[in-house]
Amino acid sequence: MPGPLVPLTSSSRPWPARIPDRPLTPVQRAQWRGRLSNVASVSEGALPFRDNVDHGRRHGVERIAEPGGSIRSGEVEQTCREHGITLVRTGLRLFQH
């Protein structure tokens, strides 16, 4: 049986102090994103649209691993080339539905 719920305060929160209590301001978010490098993105299902790659690039993604096989895989590959992102096609799809 779990213990009682305790309201979190800055002194009782279970996560590290480097995680802020409130959302970052737009300036803080831009500064944080500017420090990101060597970010990898991995998907067990094919990336269906180029905006997945565009969005990842905005967050520092430099490498993507995904199984491929989407009807838009060519578009995803071209988008990776445009952004200079290394794309690895694993050929292994774990996400089944």
ZADO-1210 file (C-alpha; in nm, 4 decimals, padded with zeros to 6 digits):
<atoms>
<atom x="00.0000" y="00.0000" z="00.0000" code="MET" pos="1"/>
<atom x="00.1506" y="00.3392" z="-00.0951" code="PRO" pos="2"/>
<atom x="00.2146" y="00.5950" z="00.1753" code="GLY" pos="3"/>
<atom x="00.0082" y="00.9110" z="00.2249" code="PRO" pos="4"/>
<atom x="00.0193" y="01.1879" z="-00.0340" code="LEU" pos="5"/>
<atom x="00.2399" y="01.4736" z="00.0752" code="VAL" pos="6"/>
<atom x="00.2221" y="01.8149" z="-00.0924" code="PRO" pos="7"/>
<atom x="00.5519" y="01.8984" z="-00.2576" code="LEU" pos="8"/>
<atom x="00.7411" y="02.2044" z="-00.1489" code="THR" pos="9"/>
<atom x="01.0831" y="02.3211" z="-00.2618" code="SER" pos="10"/>
<atom x="01.2327" y="02.1463" z="00.0401" code="SER" pos="11"/>
<atom x="01.0393" y="01.8173" z="00.0078" code="SER" pos="12"/>
<atom x="01.0281" y="01.7536" z="-00.3663" code="ARG" pos="13"/>
<atom x="01.1756" y="01.4198" z="-00.4740" code="PRO" pos="14"/>
<atom x="01.3520" y="01.5492" z="-00.7888" code="TRP" pos="15"/>
<atom x="01.6885" y="01.7222" z="-00.8076" code="PRO" pos="16"/>
<atom x="01.7142" y="02.0930" z="-00.7322" code="ALA" pos="17"/>
<atom x="01.8258" y="02.1623" z="-01.0907" code="ARG" pos="18"/>
<atom x="01.4694" y="02.0919" z="-01.2096" code="ILE" pos="19"/>
<atom x="01.2697" y="02.4150" z="-01.1788" code="PRO" pos="20"/>
<atom x="00.9447" y="02.4415" z="-00.9831" code="ASP" pos="21"/>
<atom x="00.7766" y="02.6382" z="-01.2633" code="ARG" pos="22"/>
<atom x="00.7934" y="02.6431" z="-01.6429" code="PRO" pos="23"/>
<atom x="01.0906" y="02.8149" z="-01.8005" code="LEU" pos="24"/>
<atom x="01.0468" y="03.1612" z="-01.9436" code="THR" pos="25"/>
<atom x="01.0936" y="03.1959" z="-02.3211" code="PRO" pos="26"/>
<atom x="01.4416" y="03.3411" z="-02.2630" code="VAL" pos="27"/>
<atom x="01.5409" y="03.0587" z="-02.0270" code="GLN" pos="28"/>
<atom x="01.4059" y="02.8013" z="-02.2742" code="ARG" pos="29"/>
<atom x="01.6104" y="02.9525" z="-02.5597" code="ALA" pos="30"/>
<atom x="01.9240" y="02.9533" z="-02.3422" code="GLN" pos="31"/>
<atom x="01.8692" y="02.5905" z="-02.2413" code="TRP" pos="32"/>
<atom x="01.8086" y="02.4789" z="-02.6017" code="ARG" pos="33"/>
<atom x="02.1185" y="02.6664" z="-02.7132" code="GLY" pos="34"/>
<atom x="02.3333" y="02.4473" z="-02.4886" code="ARG" pos="35"/>
<atom x="02.2029" y="02.1172" z="-02.6274" code="LEU" pos="36"/>
<atom x="02.4326" y="01.9145" z="-02.8516" code="SER" pos="37"/>
<atom x="02.4803" y="01.5555" z="-02.9606" code="ASN" pos="38"/>
<atom x="02.1135" y="01.4793" z="-02.8953" code="VAL" pos="39"/>
<atom x="01.9824" y="01.1497" z="-03.0345" code="ALA" pos="40"/>
<atom x="01.6213" y="01.0581" z="-03.1058" code="SER" pos="41"/>
<atom x="01.5093" y="00.6963" z="-03.1258" code="VAL" pos="42"/>
<atom x="01.1720" y="00.5593" z="-03.2285" code="SER" pos="43"/>
<atom x="01.0508" y="00.2006" z="-03.2278" code="GLU" pos="44"/>
<atom x="00.7902" y="00.3007" z="-03.4862" code="GLY" pos="45"/>
<atom x="00.8527" y="00.4725" z="-03.8177" code="ALA" pos="46"/>
<atom x="00.8590" y="00.8518" z="-03.8208" code="LEU" pos="47"/>
<atom x="00.5490" y="00.9348" z="-04.0231" code="PRO" pos="48"/>
<atom x="00.6091" y="01.3013" z="-04.1090" code="PHE" pos="49"/>
<atom x="00.8937" y="01.5454" z="-04.1740" code="ARG" pos="50"/>
<atom x="00.7771" y="01.7680" z="-03.8888" code="ASP" pos="51"/>
<atom x="00.9045" y="01.5010" z="-03.6464" code="ASN" pos="52"/>
<atom x="01.2532" y="01.5715" z="-03.7817" code="VAL" pos="53"/>
<atom x="01.2010" y="01.9499" z="-03.7957" code="ASP" pos="54"/>
<atom x="01.0865" y="01.9524" z="-03.4339" code="HIS" pos="55"/>
<atom x="01.3764" y="01.7341" z="-03.3230" code="GLY" pos="56"/>
<atom x="01.6260" y="01.9654" z="-03.4932" code="ARG" pos="57"/>
<atom x="01.4888" y="02.2626" z="-03.2991" code="ARG" pos="58"/>
<atom x="01.5820" y="02.0681" z="-02.9848" code="HIS" pos="59"/>
<atom x="01.9369" y="01.9811" z="-03.0855" code="GLY" pos="60"/>
<atom x="01.8788" y="01.6389" z="-03.2432" code="VAL" pos="61"/>
<atom x="02.1791" y="01.5388" z="-03.4535" code="GLU" pos="62"/>
<atom x="02.1079" y="01.1657" z="-03.4893" code="ARG" pos="63"/>
<atom x="01.7883" y="00.9699" z="-03.5484" code="ILE" pos="64"/>
<atom x="01.7384" y="00.5927" z="-03.5353" code="ALA" pos="65"/>
<atom x="01.4072" y="00.4544" z="-03.6572" code="GLU" pos="66"/>
<atom x="01.2898" y="00.1432" z="-03.8396" code="PRO" pos="67"/>
<atom x="01.1770" y="00.3101" z="-04.1625" code="GLY" pos="68"/>
<atom x="00.8937" y="00.1668" z="-04.3671" code="GLY" pos="69"/>
<atom x="00.6582" y="00.4655" z="-04.3554" code="SER" pos="70"/>
<atom x="00.5018" y="00.5727" z="-04.6830" code="ILE" pos="71"/>
<atom x="00.6790" y="00.9047" z="-04.6176" code="ARG" pos="72"/>
<atom x="01.0185" y="00.7552" z="-04.5299" code="SER" pos="73"/>
<atom x="01.1733" y="00.9262" z="-04.8327" code="GLY" pos="74"/>
<atom x="01.0480" y="01.2637" z="-04.7123" code="GLU" pos="75"/>
<atom x="01.1835" y="01.1952" z="-04.3627" code="VAL" pos="76"/>
<atom x="01.5215" y="01.0992" z="-04.5106" code="GLU" pos="77"/>
<atom x="01.5334" y="01.4147" z="-04.7242" code="GLN" pos="78"/>
<atom x="01.4487" y="01.6301" z="-04.4219" code="THR" pos="79"/>
<atom x="01.7354" y="01.4686" z="-04.2284" code="CYS" pos="80"/>
<atom x="01.9688" y="01.5545" z="-04.5156" code="ARG" pos="81"/>
<atom x="01.8450" y="01.9159" z="-04.5184" code="GLU" pos="82"/>
<atom x="01.9196" y="01.9491" z="-04.1459" code="HIS" pos="83"/>
<atom x="02.2473" y="01.7542" z="-04.1516" code="GLY" pos="84"/>
<atom x="02.0992" y="01.4890" z="-03.9207" code="ILE" pos="85"/>
<atom x="02.2433" y="01.1369" z="-03.9336" code="THR" pos="86"/>
<atom x="01.9616" y="00.8890" z="-04.0023" code="LEU" pos="87"/>
<atom x="01.9964" y="00.5205" z="-03.9168" code="VAL" pos="88"/>
<atom x="01.7269" y="00.2819" z="-04.0335" code="ARG" pos="89"/>
<atom x="01.7164" y="-00.0150" z="-03.7991" code="THR" pos="90"/>
<atom x="01.4647" y="-00.2183" z="-03.9970" code="GLY" pos="91"/>
<atom x="01.3308" y="-00.3387" z="-03.6606" code="LEU" pos="92"/>
<atom x="00.9809" y="-00.2282" z="-03.5690" code="ARG" pos="93"/>
<atom x="00.8873" y="-00.2939" z="-03.2070" code="LEU" pos="94"/>
<atom x="00.5689" y="-00.0857" z="-03.2046" code="PHE" pos="95"/>
<atom x="00.2893" y="-00.3149" z="-03.3240" code="GLN" pos="96"/>
<atom x="-00.0799" y="-00.2326" z="-03.3504" code="HIS" pos="97"/>
</atoms>
